[in-house]
Amino acid sequence: MSRAVRLTKFFFPFVVSTAIIIPIGLGLANLWNPPGILEKIEKQDEFTIKIGLRADSSPISHRKGDKYEWYCTDFAELIRSQIEKSLPNKTINIEFHETSLKTRFRKVAKNTIHLECGPNTIGNNHKGTQFSIPFMSTSVSILTKKGRRFDSNNETIGVLKSSSTKNSIKQHFTGLKTNQIQEYGSRAEAINALNHQEIDAFVSDKIILIGGLQILGFDPENYEFQELNPGNKKYGMIISSKETEWLFFINQLIKNKDPEYQCQL
């Protein structure tokens, strides 16, 4: 059975259920239970799905000029094509919104976007949001120049602001002092600081480190990757906690997407 047929099979129950619910949901019930994304799609001839992406998280997502590319744009196209195949009388548009470590949960919780696709480490849910099943896994790694390893006794290490890796590095190197940790606003900024010997190492997710080096024109073979927890970081998409059917739909798409994307990197 083809992927399109499989996905069509699980999408149609949503259409049937929302068609039944709509007449019942008149009056005050609509105020208490506003329609979800799939119900809105079923009711409208044209719908725009708003997806949050990061600008600097290759190969998850990357902005080149005014266009985004890599995994999340492929996934967005899968969402659009599957809905249009299942509901051929509907027109689905995709609209990308840039997100960051600071804004990703807030934009989903406030319904500014319907989905945030990025390197989001699955953990405790933030208020008003929930995670999808994992779509990729990786490890937290310390990046250094070739032939070197990070010495936590006296060397400095870079981390991204508002990321979970700061806690990971503190837990791994319990004697690490606050003045040994330098925070950066982007991976490009931290990688350049490493190359200019402003810091001795940079800690982030391995798959994003490799992608970041390649985007900046650096060969990953000229660097060392010291893994702290191999394969222990799992990425999930961020969805509103009110969107039960939408979550199920997204999870099914992840399950049926190319297995190569779900491998451990």
Secondary structure, DSSP 8 states (H G I E B T S, - for coil): --HHHHHHHHHHHHHHHHHHHHHHT-THHHHHS---HHHHHHH-SEEEEEEEE-SEETTTEEEETTEEESHHHHHHHHHHHHHHHHSTT-EEEEEEEE--TTTHHHHHHTTS-SEE-S--B--S--TTEEE-S-SEEE-EEEEEETT----TTT--EEEETT-THHHHHHHHSTT--GGGEEEESSHHHHHHHHHTTSSSEEEEEHHHHHHHHHHTT--GGGEEEEESSTT-EEE--EEETT-HHHHHHHHHHHHHS-GGGGSB-
